[in-house]
């Protein structure tokens, strides 16, 4: 039985891809299988998925930032729909909920409905970011975690936690087992978007950052094992 009642899981769009700018069905099913194991612990689960496997607007300098961000929001819708289908195929009930109206493919976010879905044991996949440009999907994840009163925001990262410097370029990078919101902001660490961290600090939302390739990592965290980095 999980030590948490409800969590928000943030996954990158790259988790659904095969390294190209696309959606890989096999990898979507792999993520769905992981989520099925998480749900089996009894936790109520919301998911925010990024869109970086399809679109990274910040790399196009000539495009207006707001336009690029809206394209990115649509990318998260595509990823969310793919993940929803993968979950359905492995027997996990789910709802894809969009921050903006796109009624043909997803229902529009309405908090009372979301809370009811979670209470009923359905996985809620939040797409469309915050619905506004200039905010990352990290910020969307922190916002949704606060709104649904999650016990924790669990972020699957490319590395196995939060480091004082980039472990990919610094072999002596120090990993934190625990770190405060204030230190992340003061040191300008890149583990999460600083707007997201500031929101989590304001509302006391615990953040757990673990490696996306950690075997059964989220389930182990939910069962009380200490993995990655805790931000509180």
N, C-alpha and C positions, 0 to 999 in steps of 0.2 A: 504494500500500500504506500502510495506517494506521501511524503511529508508536506506536500503542497496541494492545495485544493484546486487552484486555477493558475495557469501560467500563460504568458504570451511568448511564443517562439518566433524569433527573427531569423530567417534564412536568406541567403543571397540567391540571386537569380542564377549565378554560376553553378549552384548545386543541382540545377535542373538541366545543365548543358553538358556537352561532351568536350568542352574546351573551345568550341566554335561559337559564333554568334547565333545560337539557335536553342531549341528545346529538344532534349533527347528523351525519348519515351522510356528507355531503360533506366535512366537516372531519375526521372520523375517517379517511376515505380519504386526505385530504391528509397527515395525520400518518403514516399507513401508508406512503405513497409516500416521505416523508422517511426513515423508518426503513429502507425497502428500499435507499435510496441509501447509508445508513450501513453496512448489512450488506455491501453490495457492496465496501466498502473492505477487507473481511477481518476486521473487528473482531468480537469476541464481545460480545453486547449484552444487558444486562438493563435493564428499564424499570420505573420506579415512576411511577404516574399518580395524581394527586390526585383529589379529589371535589368541588371547590368549585363546579362547574357545576350540581351536583345539591343539595348540602347544605352549609350553613355554620352549624353548630350554635352557634358562639360568639355569634351575633347573637340568640339566643333566651335571654334572661337567666333566664327562669322555669324552664328545663329544667336538670336535673342535668347537670353537665359530662360525666360518664362516659357517660350515655345518649346525649347529643348526639354524643360521639365515636364511639360504636358505630354510630350511624346514618351518620356520615361514613365509617366503614370500609366499610359496605355500599355506599355511593355509589361508592367506589373499585372495588369488585367489578363493579358495573354498567359503569363506564367501561372497566375492564380487559377485560371480555367483549366490549364493542363494539370496542375496539381490536384484540383478538385476531381477531375475525371480519374486520375490515378488512384486517389483515395477511394472513390466509388468502386473501382475495379477490385480493390482488396477488401471491400466490405466495411469501409469506414464512412458513416454518415457525415455529410459536411454541407456547408453553405458558403458560397462565394458572395462577399458583400463589398460593394464598391463605395468609395467616398464621394463619387459623383454619379449622376443618373446615367445609366447605360442598360436600360431595362430589358433589352433583348437577350442579354447574356448574364446579368448579375443583378441582384436586388440592391437597392440603394441603402446605405448605412442608416440604421435607426436603432439607437442604443437599447431600448426595451426589447426589441426583437432579438438582438444579438445576445443579450443576457439570458433570454429564454432558451435560445438555441444551445448556449453553453450549459445551462442547467439541465437540458434534456440529453446532454452527452454528445452533441454534435460538434465537430470541429468547425470553427469559423475561420475562413480565409479572408483576410482583409486586403483588398487591392485598391489601387488608385492613390497610394500614399496618403497624404493629409487632405488631398483635394485641392491644394494650393501650390503654386510654384515656390521655389527658394527653400523648400524643406526636403530633407532626405528621407529615405525609407527608415533609417534609424530613428528619426524624429517621429515618423508615423508609428513606429513600433512602441516608442515610449508613450506617445499620446494614447494609443489604444490600450496599452497595459494599464495606464492610470484610469482610463474610462471604465474598463471592465473590472476594476479593482483586483487585478492579478496579484498573486503573492510574490511573483518575480518575473522579470524580463530575462529570458534566456537567449543569448545571441550565439549563433554558430559562426565562428571566425576561421579564416585561413590558417591562423596559427593557434597554439593551444592556450591562449590566455592574453593578458595585457602585459606588455613589456615597457621598460623605460626607454628603449630605442628599438628600431626595426631589427628583429632577429634575422631577417633575410639578408641584411647587409652588415650587421654588427654581430660577430660571433660571441661577443662578451655581453650581449644584451641581458639585462636582469629582468626576470619574470616576477610579477607580483602575485602572491597568493590572495591577498586582500589589498584594496586600495580605496581611498576616499574619493567622492565626487570632486571635492575641492582640489585634490592633487592632480587629477586628470585634467581639470580645467587650467590650473596654474602652470602645469608643465606642457600644456597643449599636446597631450598624447592623442594619437590618431586612432585609438581603439574604436571609438564611436564618435559620431558627430557631436560637437560640443553643445549644440542646442538640445539634443536628446539627453545628454548628461545633465544639463542644467534643469531640464524638466523633471528628470528622475530625482535629482537632489531636492527640488522644491516639494515633491510629493512623497519622498521617502521610498521610492520604488527600488527594491533590490535588483541589481543587474548581475547576471552570471555569464561570463564570457568563456566559452570552451571551444576547442578545436572541432571543426566540422567532420574531421576524419577519426575522431575518438570513437572507438568501438562502443556502440550502445551508450554513448556519452550522456545524453539527456536523461535516459532512464536511470543511470547510475547517480546522476545529480539529484534526481527526484527521490531516490532511495536514501539520500543522505551522504553519499560519497563526495569528498572534496576534490573537484576537478577545476582546471582553469583558474579563473580569477573572479573573486566576488567584489563587487563595487557596492559600497553602502556608506 
